[in-house]
């Protein structure tokens, strides 16, 4: 029922295409998993369950800050989800550009992400994979949370104990240990994203997954880079959201971002919309705006003339995340 216009990105589970619904002329992103190519029958069933779970999770969430799911189905052995097409970059693409982001802009996008996540948490849905690649900007600068593919519906029998899903660098201690999680796990992940947006450095890094998991569970976060940029008051807010014990974190994602914004002395509410396909100068520190150019069949390239650490000013390409 959809016309395929091109590839937006590829991930561990499959490919994301840009498509068109010919009946109403609406652009869509189509996420696919070719289940017929999975040799192991148990893995086949797990992947199919996971894709349908994404549709089920996102389908019950109608919020301006959450990517809308339109349709889920199968055709010729391919399982797919048709969802809202976002015509802007992910936060990971912006980070990859080398841009230094101003705290007031970080407060705005974190506030929008927090509002969307709190909405989901109030309805029993935990995202479980908050990271820059799943936080996307529309052409007018609004943030959208994407990919509820590893979401846990608290009341669903689909939840499996002992299964840790998500991106390791952004996972909470309880998620690393495959323990029960709730919205405070997403808050932890959002705090990791905040550290990276403010300083370019995540609070835990390691050479191996085993070492990374150990540090997340047992060691205190390294926040020196954040302190050097925004000061100790902001670090205190981040440290609370990054507490090992979920009970010691904030009551909601919005409460965390409000505390962080207060420490930064910045508003945590949306200001005037960002200009189309461009980050405004007030979003960047000492650089021209990051420019977004649509190329080919819907891919996006992003660059800035900000000098990066290597002194290069060549524009790195960025792709939409699968």
C-alpha positions as CSV (number, residue, x, y, z in Angstrom):
1,X,0.0,0.0,0.0
2,X,3.0,2.3,0.2
3,X,5.5,3.6,-2.4
4,X,9.1,3.3,-1.3
5,X,11.1,6.4,-2.1
6,X,14.5,5.5,-0.5
7,X,16.5,4.3,2.5
8,X,16.6,6.5,5.6
9,X,18.8,4.2,7.7
10,X,19.7,0.7,8.8
11,X,19.9,-0.8,12.2
12,X,20.4,-4.0,14.1
13,X,16.8,-5.1,13.4
14,X,16.2,-4.0,9.9
15,X,15.9,-1.1,7.5
16,X,14.0,2.2,7.7
17,X,12.6,3.6,4.4
18,X,11.0,6.8,3.4
19,X,7.7,6.0,1.8
20,X,4.5,7.6,0.5
21,X,0.9,6.7,1.2
22,X,-0.5,7.2,-2.3
23,X,-4.1,7.4,-1.1
24,X,-3.6,10.6,0.9
25,X,-0.2,11.8,-0.3
26,X,1.4,11.5,3.2
27,X,5.1,10.9,3.7
28,X,5.8,8.1,6.1
29,X,8.8,6.3,7.5
30,X,8.6,2.5,7.1
31,X,10.5,0.3,9.6
32,X,11.0,-3.3,8.4
33,X,12.3,-6.5,9.7
34,X,12.7,-9.4,7.2
35,X,11.7,-12.1,9.6
36,X,11.7,-14.8,6.9
37,X,15.5,-14.5,6.8
38,X,15.9,-15.3,10.6
39,X,17.0,-19.0,10.7
40,X,16.2,-19.7,14.3
41,X,12.5,-20.1,14.9
42,X,12.6,-18.7,18.5
43,X,14.5,-15.7,17.3
44,X,12.0,-15.2,14.5
45,X,9.2,-15.2,17.0
46,X,11.1,-12.8,19.3
47,X,11.7,-10.3,16.6
48,X,8.2,-10.4,15.3
49,X,6.9,-9.9,18.9
50,X,9.3,-6.9,19.3
51,X,8.2,-5.2,16.2
52,X,4.5,-5.6,17.1
53,X,5.3,-4.4,20.6
54,X,6.7,-1.2,19.2
55,X,3.5,-0.6,17.3
56,X,1.4,-1.5,20.3
57,X,3.4,0.8,22.6
58,X,3.5,3.8,20.4
59,X,0.0,3.3,19.1
60,X,-1.6,4.0,22.5
61,X,0.5,7.2,22.8
62,X,-1.0,10.2,21.1
63,X,1.3,13.2,22.0
64,X,2.9,15.9,19.9
65,X,6.3,14.8,21.3
66,X,6.0,11.2,20.3
67,X,6.4,9.8,16.8
68,X,3.0,8.6,15.6
69,X,2.5,5.0,14.4
70,X,0.0,4.7,11.5
71,X,0.0,1.0,10.6
72,X,1.6,-2.3,11.3
73,X,1.4,-5.3,8.9
74,X,3.2,-8.0,6.9
75,X,3.7,-8.4,3.2
76,X,5.8,-10.9,1.3
77,X,7.5,-12.2,4.4
78,X,8.4,-8.6,5.6
79,X,6.9,-7.2,8.8
80,X,6.7,-3.4,8.8
81,X,5.5,-0.4,10.8
82,X,4.5,2.8,8.9
83,X,5.0,5.8,11.1
84,X,5.3,9.6,11.0
85,X,8.1,10.8,8.9
86,X,10.4,13.3,10.7
87,X,12.1,15.8,8.3
88,X,15.0,16.7,10.6
89,X,18.1,15.3,12.3
90,X,18.5,13.2,15.3
91,X,20.4,14.6,18.3
92,X,23.1,12.1,17.6
93,X,23.6,13.7,14.2
94,X,23.8,17.1,15.8
95,X,26.4,15.8,18.3
96,X,28.4,14.2,15.5
97,X,28.6,17.6,13.8
98,X,30.9,18.8,16.5
99,X,28.6,21.7,17.4
100,X,28.8,23.2,20.9
101,X,25.2,23.6,22.1
102,X,24.1,26.4,24.3
103,X,22.5,25.4,27.7
104,X,19.3,27.3,26.9
105,X,18.7,25.2,23.8
106,X,19.6,22.0,25.7
107,X,17.0,23.0,28.3
108,X,14.3,23.4,25.6
109,X,14.9,20.1,23.9
110,X,15.2,18.2,27.2
111,X,12.0,19.8,28.4
112,X,10.2,18.6,25.3
113,X,11.6,15.1,25.7
114,X,10.7,15.0,29.4
115,X,7.1,16.0,28.7
116,X,6.7,13.2,26.1
117,X,8.3,10.6,28.4
118,X,6.2,11.6,31.4
119,X,3.1,11.2,29.2
120,X,4.1,7.7,28.3
121,X,5.0,6.8,31.9
122,X,1.6,7.9,33.1
123,X,0.1,5.4,30.7
124,X,2.3,2.5,31.8
125,X,4.8,2.7,29.0
126,X,8.6,2.8,29.6
127,X,10.7,3.5,26.6
128,X,13.9,1.7,27.7
129,X,16.1,3.0,24.9
130,X,16.4,6.8,25.3
131,X,19.5,8.0,23.5
132,X,20.4,10.8,21.0
133,X,19.6,8.6,18.0
134,X,16.0,8.2,19.2
135,X,15.4,11.9,19.9
136,X,14.6,13.7,16.6
137,X,14.0,17.3,15.6
138,X,11.3,18.3,13.1
139,X,12.1,21.0,10.6
140,X,10.6,23.6,12.9
141,X,12.6,22.5,15.8
142,X,10.2,20.5,17.9
143,X,11.6,17.3,19.5
144,X,10.0,13.9,18.9
145,X,10.7,10.7,20.8
146,X,11.1,7.8,18.4
147,X,11.4,4.0,18.6
148,X,9.4,2.4,21.4
149,X,10.6,-0.9,20.0
150,X,12.0,-2.0,23.4
151,X,9.3,-0.4,25.4
152,X,7.9,-2.2,28.4
153,X,4.1,-2.1,28.9
154,X,3.8,-2.5,32.6
155,X,0.5,-4.4,32.3
156,X,1.5,-6.6,29.3
157,X,2.2,-10.3,29.4
158,X,4.8,-9.6,26.6
159,X,7.3,-8.4,29.2
160,X,10.0,-10.9,29.8
161,X,12.0,-11.0,33.0
162,X,15.8,-11.3,32.7
163,X,15.9,-9.5,29.4
164,X,18.0,-6.3,29.2
165,X,17.3,-4.3,26.1
166,X,18.6,-0.9,25.2
167,X,21.8,0.9,24.2
168,X,24.5,0.1,26.9
169,X,26.0,3.6,27.3
170,X,22.6,5.1,28.2
171,X,21.2,2.2,30.3
172,X,20.3,2.6,33.9
173,X,21.9,0.4,36.6
174,X,18.7,-1.5,37.1
175,X,18.4,-2.1,33.3
176,X,22.0,-3.3,33.1
177,X,21.1,-5.8,35.8
178,X,17.9,-6.9,34.0
179,X,15.9,-5.8,37.0
180,X,12.4,-4.4,36.9
181,X,12.3,-0.8,35.5
182,X,9.9,2.1,35.5
183,X,9.9,5.7,34.2
184,X,12.9,6.5,36.4
185,X,15.0,4.4,34.2
186,X,14.2,6.6,31.3
187,X,15.0,9.6,33.5
188,X,18.4,8.2,34.1
189,X,19.0,7.7,30.3
190,X,17.8,11.3,29.7
191,X,20.3,12.5,32.2
192,X,23.1,10.7,30.3
193,X,21.8,12.4,27.1
194,X,21.9,15.8,29.0
195,X,25.5,15.3,30.0
196,X,26.4,14.5,26.4
197,X,24.5,17.5,25.0
198,X,26.1,19.9,27.5
199,X,29.7,18.7,27.4
200,X,30.1,16.2,24.6
201,X,31.0,13.5,27.1
202,X,29.0,10.6,28.6
203,X,29.3,10.0,32.3
204,X,30.5,6.4,31.8
205,X,32.9,5.1,29.1
206,X,34.8,1.9,28.8
207,X,36.6,-0.2,26.3
208,X,34.4,-3.3,26.8
209,X,30.7,-3.9,27.5
210,X,31.7,-5.8,30.7
211,X,33.7,-2.9,32.0
212,X,31.0,-0.4,31.0
213,X,28.3,-2.4,32.8
214,X,30.5,-2.6,35.9
215,X,31.0,1.2,36.0
216,X,27.3,1.9,35.5
217,X,26.4,-0.4,38.4
218,X,29.2,0.3,40.8
219,X,31.0,3.5,40.1
220,X,30.1,7.2,40.4
221,X,29.5,9.1,37.2
222,X,32.4,11.2,35.8
223,X,30.9,14.7,35.5
224,X,34.1,16.8,35.4
225,X,33.5,17.8,31.8
226,X,30.0,19.0,32.6
227,X,31.1,20.9,35.6
228,X,33.7,22.7,33.5
229,X,31.0,23.9,31.1
230,X,28.0,24.6,33.3
231,X,29.1,24.6,36.9
232,X,28.5,22.6,40.0
233,X,24.9,23.4,40.5
234,X,23.9,21.7,37.3
235,X,26.1,18.8,38.2
236,X,24.2,18.3,41.4
237,X,20.9,18.0,39.5
238,X,22.5,15.6,37.0
239,X,24.0,13.5,39.8
240,X,20.6,13.1,41.4
241,X,19.0,11.9,38.2
242,X,21.9,9.5,37.8
243,X,21.5,8.0,41.2
244,X,22.1,4.2,41.4
245,X,18.9,3.8,43.4
246,X,15.8,4.9,41.5
247,X,14.2,6.0,44.7
248,X,16.8,8.8,45.0
249,X,16.0,10.2,41.6
250,X,13.4,12.8,40.7
251,X,9.7,12.0,40.8
252,X,9.4,12.6,37.0
253,X,11.5,13.5,34.0
254,X,10.0,17.0,33.9
255,X,11.0,17.5,37.6
256,X,14.6,16.6,36.7
257,X,14.7,18.9,33.7
258,X,13.2,21.8,35.7
259,X,15.8,21.3,38.4
260,X,18.6,21.2,35.8
261,X,17.2,24.3,34.0
262,X,17.0,26.2,37.3
263,X,20.7,25.3,38.0
264,X,21.5,26.5,34.5
265,X,19.3,29.6,35.1
266,X,17.6,28.7,31.8
267,X,13.9,28.2,30.9
268,X,12.9,24.5,30.5
269,X,9.9,25.5,28.3
270,X,9.8,25.9,24.5
271,X,10.7,29.3,23.2
272,X,9.9,30.5,19.6
273,X,10.1,27.6,17.1
274,X,13.5,26.9,15.5
275,X,13.7,28.1,11.9
276,X,13.1,25.5,9.3
277,X,16.0,23.1,8.6
278,X,18.3,25.2,10.7
279,X,19.5,25.4,14.3
280,X,19.4,29.0,15.3
281,X,22.5,30.9,16.3
282,X,21.3,30.9,19.9
283,X,21.5,27.1,20.0
284,X,25.2,27.2,19.2
285,X,28.2,28.5,21.1
286,X,30.7,30.5,19.0
287,X,29.6,29.0,15.6
288,X,27.4,29.5,12.7
289,X,24.2,27.6,12.5
290,X,24.2,23.9,11.7
291,X,22.7,23.5,8.3
292,X,20.5,20.7,7.2
293,X,20.3,19.8,3.6
294,X,17.9,17.1,2.3
295,X,19.6,14.9,-0.2
296,X,18.6,12.1,-2.6
297,X,15.4,10.3,-1.5
298,X,15.1,11.7,1.9
299,X,18.4,11.3,3.6
300,X,19.7,14.2,5.6
301,X,23.2,15.7,5.8
302,X,24.2,17.9,8.6
303,X,27.2,20.1,9.2
304,X,28.6,23.2,10.8
305,X,31.5,25.5,10.1
306,X,32.4,25.2,13.8
307,X,36.0,24.0,14.0
308,X,36.2,20.5,15.5
309,X,39.0,19.2,17.6
310,X,40.8,17.8,14.5
311,X,40.6,21.3,12.9
312,X,38.5,19.9,10.0
313,X,35.6,21.9,8.7
314,X,34.4,19.3,6.1
315,X,30.8,18.3,6.5
316,X,30.2,14.8,8.0
317,X,27.1,13.1,6.6
318,X,24.5,11.8,9.1
319,X,21.7,9.3,8.5
320,X,18.4,8.8,10.2
321,X,18.7,6.1,12.8
322,X,17.0,2.8,12.3
